[in-house]
Amino acid sequence: MSFYRTAARSSRTFLRTSAPALRIRNGAFRMNSTASTTTPPPPPPPPSGGNGILYGALALALAGGGYYYYTTTVAPSAGTAAKPFVPTYEDYKKVYNTIADKLEAGDYDDGSYGPVLVRLAWHSSGTYDKATNTGGSSGATMRFLPESSHGANNGLNVARDVLEPVHAQYPWISYGDLWTLAGVCALQEMGGPTIKWRPGRVDADASACTPDGRLPDGAKGENHLRDIFYRMGFDDQEIVALAGAHALGRCHPDRSGYDGPWTFSPTYLTNDYYKLLLDEKWHWRKWKGPAQYEDSTNSLMMLPADMSLVKDKKFKKTVERYAKDQDAFFKDFSAAVTKLFELGVEFKPGQEYWEFPVTNA
């Protein structure tokens, strides 16, 4: 969830049938079957006339994996073709609720997988380049090398592993939709604003992996931030709004090299990030790690990229506004996150936006 090249760390928190079923994993079709090793009797001849053509076409579609068919415990009646499963709002709500149930993380970081799930959604979306229309959340190419090994993505295997059982439970959802929906879920369940979301991301293969260097680098300043975010299509106000996600999570020396949380409540989203930037007396930390700032209690940290938001006059005006008005921050943050999670996605005409109720309210 880190908005820079950091590893923000978390803070708190089949369908079984006897019939064969086609499943898609990482772009490859697999057939699960409970058929015995004995040779089955030959199938009956197809019905004559137009129905024969229909059955033949259906068999070819199944063999080629043209669609993922959702198998229920009630088998279709004889002569009735299975229908493609078209997920509805209620189906995605079930996915959301399942993710929410997995946020509690026990001994992991501050007890929640929420921040690392936000970072996964952020980093899978923030690779977008509007000039070439490449990258973004549609594709979920962080599943593959070399993108999964990019320095900015260190530690995100934790988030992907948390969500893998969810994908196994709901194999019809694309990884791109799953990861961004998880980001929405984590932000809302950690006290953030309602975030509009819609499905439609299509997974790609490794050939679509983006080059390293498209994500923000926490060691750099305002010029770098503008280069990175302008490339995606954001303006100065949106840059500062998205930076507010640093109210969540922490950095780890074994991932980004940096160490510590940004705020005292790293599992609950507030506007404290902006208040601390303005009110705290930040100084350089004396240690053997990369250059970072620490507060007067020596328990919080800020990166050079964070501090550039108060050194730059245009950025600072927005920081000051958000520090005074959390509602204003939440409104702009919600809009910016929705935009971020949709970069490069080609939605079907008429696909509506959805909102999901918080489960811990």
C-alpha positions as CSV (number, residue, x, y, z in Angstrom):
1,M,0.0,0.0,0.0
2,S,2.9,2.1,0.1
3,F,2.7,5.1,-2.1
4,Y,6.4,5.2,-2.5
5,R,9.0,2.5,-3.1
6,T,8.6,1.1,0.4
7,A,7.4,-2.0,2.0
8,A,4.5,-0.9,4.3
9,R,3.7,-3.7,6.5
10,S,0.5,-4.7,8.1
11,S,-0.9,-3.6,11.3
12,R,-3.8,-5.6,12.7
13,T,-6.2,-7.3,11.9
14,F,-15.1,-25.8,-4.2
15,L,-17.1,-26.6,-5.1
16,R,-17.1,-30.4,-5.0
17,T,-18.9,-32.2,-7.6
18,S,-18.5,-35.6,-9.2
19,A,-18.6,-34.0,-12.7
20,P,-15.5,-32.6,-14.4
21,A,-15.1,-28.8,-14.1
22,L,-13.0,-26.4,-16.1
23,R,-10.9,-24.1,-14.0
24,I,-8.6,-21.2,-14.9
25,R,-5.4,-20.6,-12.9
26,N,-2.9,-18.0,-14.1
27,G,-4.2,-18.0,-17.6
28,A,-4.1,-21.8,-18.0
29,F,-7.1,-24.1,-18.3
30,R,-7.1,-27.2,-16.1
31,M,-9.6,-30.0,-16.0
32,N,-10.5,-31.6,-12.7
33,S,-12.1,-35.0,-13.1
34,T,-13.2,-37.9,-11.0
35,A,-13.4,-40.3,-13.9
36,S,-12.1,-43.8,-13.4
37,T,-9.3,-45.4,-15.3
38,T,-11.6,-47.8,-17.1
39,T,-12.6,-46.9,-20.6
40,P,-16.0,-45.3,-20.6
41,P,-18.7,-46.4,-23.1
42,P,-18.9,-44.3,-26.2
43,P,-21.2,-41.3,-25.9
44,P,-24.6,-41.5,-27.5
45,P,-24.9,-39.9,-30.9
46,P,-25.9,-36.2,-30.8
47,P,-29.5,-35.2,-31.6
48,S,-30.2,-34.6,-35.2
49,G,-30.9,-31.3,-36.8
50,G,-30.0,-27.9,-35.4
51,N,-29.5,-29.3,-31.9
52,G,-26.7,-31.5,-33.1
53,I,-24.8,-28.5,-34.3
54,L,-25.5,-26.8,-31.0
55,Y,-24.1,-29.8,-29.0
56,G,-21.1,-30.1,-31.2
57,A,-20.3,-26.5,-30.8
58,L,-20.7,-26.7,-27.1
59,A,-18.4,-29.7,-26.9
60,L,-15.7,-27.8,-28.8
61,A,-16.1,-24.8,-26.5
62,L,-15.7,-26.9,-23.4
63,A,-12.7,-28.7,-24.9
64,G,-11.0,-25.4,-25.7
65,G,-11.9,-23.8,-22.4
66,G,-14.0,-21.0,-24.0
67,Y,-15.8,-20.3,-20.8
68,Y,-15.5,-21.0,-17.1
69,Y,-18.6,-22.9,-16.2
70,Y,-19.9,-22.7,-12.7
71,T,-21.0,-26.2,-11.5
72,T,-23.7,-26.4,-8.8
73,T,-24.6,-29.4,-6.7
74,V,-27.7,-29.8,-8.8
75,A,-26.8,-31.2,-12.2
76,P,-28.6,-29.8,-15.2
77,S,-31.4,-31.9,-16.6
78,A,-30.7,-34.1,-19.6
79,G,-30.5,-32.1,-22.8
80,T,-30.0,-28.8,-21.0
81,A,-26.7,-27.0,-21.6
82,A,-24.8,-25.5,-18.7
83,K,-24.9,-21.7,-18.7
84,P,-21.9,-19.4,-18.2
85,F,-21.7,-18.1,-14.7
86,V,-22.1,-14.3,-14.6
87,P,-21.3,-13.0,-11.2
88,T,-23.5,-10.4,-9.7
89,Y,-23.1,-7.8,-7.0
90,E,-24.0,-10.4,-4.3
91,D,-21.3,-12.7,-5.6
92,Y,-18.6,-9.9,-5.3
93,K,-20.0,-9.0,-1.9
94,K,-19.3,-12.5,-0.7
95,V,-15.7,-12.1,-1.9
96,Y,-15.5,-8.8,0.0
97,N,-16.8,-10.4,3.2
98,T,-14.4,-13.4,2.8
99,I,-11.5,-11.0,2.5
100,A,-12.7,-9.0,5.5
101,D,-12.7,-12.2,7.6
102,K,-9.0,-12.7,6.7
103,L,-7.7,-9.2,7.8
104,E,-6.9,-10.3,11.4
105,A,-3.3,-11.4,11.2
106,G,-2.4,-12.6,14.7
107,D,1.3,-12.2,15.2
108,Y,1.9,-10.6,11.7
109,D,3.1,-7.0,12.2
110,D,0.5,-5.0,14.1
111,G,-2.1,-7.7,13.9
112,S,-3.7,-6.9,10.5
113,Y,-3.1,-7.9,6.9
114,G,-5.0,-4.8,5.9
115,P,-2.1,-2.4,5.1
116,V,-0.2,-5.0,3.0
117,L,-3.4,-5.7,1.0
118,V,-3.7,-2.0,0.3
119,R,-0.1,-1.9,-0.8
120,L,-0.7,-4.9,-3.2
121,A,-3.7,-3.1,-4.8
122,W,-1.7,0.1,-5.0
123,H,1.4,-1.4,-6.5
124,S,-0.4,-3.5,-9.0
125,S,-2.3,-0.4,-10.2
126,G,0.5,2.2,-10.0
127,T,2.5,0.8,-12.9
128,Y,0.2,2.4,-15.4
129,D,1.7,4.6,-18.2
130,K,-0.8,6.7,-20.0
131,A,1.5,7.4,-22.9
132,T,1.7,3.7,-23.8
133,N,-1.5,2.6,-22.1
134,T,0.5,-0.3,-20.4
135,G,0.5,-1.4,-16.9
136,G,-2.3,-0.9,-14.3
137,S,-4.4,-3.3,-12.4
138,S,-5.8,-5.1,-15.4
139,G,-3.4,-8.0,-15.9
140,A,-2.3,-8.6,-12.4
141,T,1.2,-9.2,-13.8
142,M,2.8,-9.1,-10.4
143,R,2.1,-12.9,-10.3
144,F,5.1,-13.3,-12.6
145,L,8.8,-12.7,-12.8
146,P,10.3,-10.2,-13.2
147,E,7.7,-7.9,-11.8
148,S,7.2,-9.9,-8.6
149,S,10.9,-9.4,-7.9
150,H,11.0,-5.6,-8.4
151,G,12.4,-3.9,-5.3
152,A,9.2,-1.9,-4.7
153,N,7.2,-5.1,-4.5
154,N,9.4,-6.8,-1.8
155,G,7.1,-8.4,0.8
156,L,4.0,-8.4,-1.3
157,N,4.1,-12.2,-1.6
158,V,2.6,-12.0,1.8
159,A,-0.5,-10.3,0.5
160,R,-0.7,-12.5,-2.6
161,D,-0.5,-15.6,-0.4
162,V,-3.3,-14.3,1.9
163,L,-5.6,-13.9,-1.1
164,E,-4.8,-17.1,-2.9
165,P,-7.3,-19.2,-0.8
166,V,-9.9,-16.6,-1.7
167,H,-9.2,-17.0,-5.4
168,A,-9.5,-20.8,-4.9
169,Q,-12.9,-20.3,-3.2
170,Y,-14.1,-18.0,-6.0
171,P,-12.1,-19.1,-9.1
172,W,-14.3,-17.0,-11.4
173,I,-12.9,-13.7,-10.2
174,S,-9.8,-12.3,-12.0
175,Y,-6.7,-11.6,-9.9
176,G,-6.9,-8.0,-11.0
177,D,-10.4,-7.7,-9.6
178,L,-9.5,-9.7,-6.5
179,W,-6.5,-7.6,-5.6
180,T,-8.2,-4.2,-6.1
181,L,-11.3,-5.4,-4.2
182,A,-9.1,-6.5,-1.4
183,G,-7.6,-3.0,-1.3
184,V,-11.1,-1.5,-1.1
185,C,-12.1,-3.9,1.6
186,A,-8.9,-3.3,3.7
187,L,-9.3,0.5,3.5
188,Q,-12.9,0.5,4.4
189,E,-12.5,-2.0,7.2
190,M,-9.7,0.0,8.7
191,G,-11.9,3.1,9.2
192,G,-11.5,4.7,5.7
193,P,-14.1,6.2,3.5
194,T,-16.5,4.3,1.2
195,I,-14.8,3.5,-2.1
196,K,-16.6,2.9,-5.3
197,W,-15.5,-0.1,-7.2
198,R,-16.5,-2.1,-10.3
199,P,-15.4,-5.4,-11.8
200,G,-13.9,-5.9,-15.3
201,R,-10.1,-6.4,-15.0
202,V,-8.8,-9.2,-17.2
203,D,-5.7,-11.1,-16.2
204,A,-2.7,-11.3,-18.6
205,D,0.4,-13.4,-18.9
206,A,4.0,-12.7,-18.1
207,S,4.6,-11.0,-21.4
208,A,2.6,-8.0,-20.1
209,C,4.9,-7.4,-17.1
210,T,5.9,-3.8,-16.7
211,P,9.5,-2.6,-16.5
212,D,11.0,-1.8,-13.1
213,G,11.0,1.8,-12.0
214,R,7.4,2.8,-12.5
215,L,6.6,3.0,-8.8
216,P,7.5,5.9,-6.5
217,D,10.9,5.9,-4.8
218,G,10.7,7.0,-1.1
219,A,14.3,8.3,-1.2
220,K,13.4,11.0,-3.8
221,G,11.7,14.3,-3.7
222,E,8.9,16.4,-5.3
223,N,10.2,16.3,-8.9
224,H,10.3,12.5,-8.9
225,L,6.8,12.3,-7.4
226,R,5.4,14.5,-10.1
227,D,7.2,12.5,-12.8
228,I,5.7,9.3,-11.5
229,F,2.2,10.5,-10.9
230,Y,1.8,12.7,-13.9
231,R,2.8,9.7,-16.0
232,M,-0.3,7.9,-14.5
233,G,-2.5,11.0,-15.1
234,F,-2.7,12.4,-11.6
235,D,-2.4,16.1,-10.5
236,D,-0.8,17.6,-7.4
237,Q,-3.9,17.4,-5.3
238,E,-4.3,13.7,-6.1
239,I,-0.7,13.0,-5.3
240,V,-1.1,14.4,-1.8
241,A,-4.4,12.6,-1.3
242,L,-2.9,9.2,-2.2
243,A,0.0,9.9,0.1
244,G,-2.5,9.8,3.0
245,A,-2.4,6.0,2.7
246,H,0.8,6.2,4.6
247,A,-1.3,6.6,7.7
248,L,-1.4,2.8,7.5
249,G,1.3,0.2,7.9
250,R,5.0,0.4,8.4
251,C,8.4,-0.1,6.6
252,H,10.7,-3.0,7.1
253,P,14.5,-3.1,6.9
254,D,14.4,-6.5,5.2
255,R,12.2,-5.2,2.4
256,S,12.6,-1.5,1.6
257,G,15.5,-1.0,4.0
258,Y,13.5,1.6,6.0
259,D,12.1,1.0,9.4
260,G,9.0,2.0,11.4
261,P,5.4,3.2,11.0
262,W,4.3,6.7,9.9
263,T,1.6,7.1,12.6
264,F,0.7,5.9,16.0
265,S,-2.4,4.1,14.6
266,P,-1.1,2.1,11.7
267,T,-4.2,-0.1,11.3
268,Y,-6.7,2.7,11.3
269,L,-7.0,5.4,8.6
270,T,-7.2,9.0,9.7
271,N,-5.7,12.3,8.6
272,D,-3.0,12.0,11.3
273,Y,-0.3,11.5,8.6
274,Y,-0.8,15.2,7.5
275,K,-1.0,16.5,11.1
276,L,2.2,14.8,11.9
277,L,4.0,16.1,8.8
278,L,3.1,19.7,9.9
279,D,3.3,19.5,13.7
280,E,6.0,17.1,14.6
281,K,9.7,18.1,14.8
282,W,11.3,15.7,12.4
283,H,15.0,15.1,12.3
284,W,17.4,12.7,10.5
285,R,17.6,9.3,12.2
286,K,21.1,8.3,13.2
287,W,21.5,4.7,12.1
288,K,23.2,2.5,9.5
289,G,20.1,2.2,7.3
290,P,19.0,4.5,4.4
291,A,18.3,8.1,5.2
292,Q,14.9,8.6,6.9
293,Y,13.4,11.0,9.4
294,E,12.2,10.2,12.9
295,D,9.9,12.1,15.3
296,S,10.7,13.5,18.8
297,T,9.8,10.1,20.4
298,N,12.0,8.2,18.0
299,S,9.1,5.8,17.3
300,L,7.7,7.2,14.0
301,M,9.4,7.8,10.7
302,M,9.0,9.7,7.5
303,L,10.7,9.2,4.2
304,P,12.4,11.9,2.1
305,A,9.5,11.7,-0.3
306,D,7.0,12.3,2.5
307,M,8.8,15.4,3.7
308,S,8.8,16.8,0.2
309,L,5.1,17.3,0.6
310,V,5.7,20.0,3.2
311,K,8.8,21.4,1.5
312,D,7.0,22.0,-1.8
313,K,4.6,25.0,-1.5
314,K,1.9,23.6,-3.8
315,F,1.9,20.2,-2.1
316,K,1.9,21.9,1.4
317,K,-1.3,23.8,0.7
318,T,-3.2,20.5,0.3
319,V,-1.4,18.9,3.2
320,E,-2.6,21.8,5.4
321,R,-6.2,21.5,4.1
322,Y,-6.3,17.7,4.9
323,A,-4.7,18.2,8.3
324,K,-7.6,20.5,9.2
325,D,-10.4,18.6,7.6
326,Q,-10.5,14.8,7.6
327,D,-13.8,14.8,5.7
328,A,-12.2,16.7,2.8
329,F,-9.3,14.2,2.9
330,F,-11.6,11.2,2.8
331,K,-13.6,12.6,-0.1
332,D,-10.6,13.3,-2.2
333,F,-8.8,10.1,-1.1
334,S,-11.8,7.9,-2.1
335,A,-12.0,9.5,-5.6
336,A,-8.2,9.2,-6.1
337,V,-8.2,5.5,-5.0
338,T,-11.0,4.6,-7.4
339,K,-9.2,6.3,-10.2
340,L,-5.9,4.6,-9.3
341,F,-7.5,1.1,-9.2
342,E,-9.0,1.6,-12.6
343,L,-6.0,2.8,-14.5
344,G,-5.7,1.0,-17.9
345,V,-8.9,-1.0,-17.4
346,E,-11.3,-1.3,-20.2
347,F,-14.7,-1.9,-18.7
348,K,-17.8,-3.2,-20.4
349,P,-20.2,-0.5,-21.5
350,G,-22.7,0.2,-18.7
351,Q,-20.7,-1.5,-15.9
352,E,-22.0,0.2,-12.8
353,Y,-20.1,1.2,-9.7
354,W,-20.7,-0.7,-6.5
355,E,-20.3,0.0,-2.9
356,F,-19.9,-2.6,-0.2
357,P,-21.0,-2.3,3.4
358,V,-18.4,-2.5,6.1
359,T,-18.5,-5.7,8.0
360,N,-17.1,-4.4,11.3
361,A,-19.4,-1.4,11.6
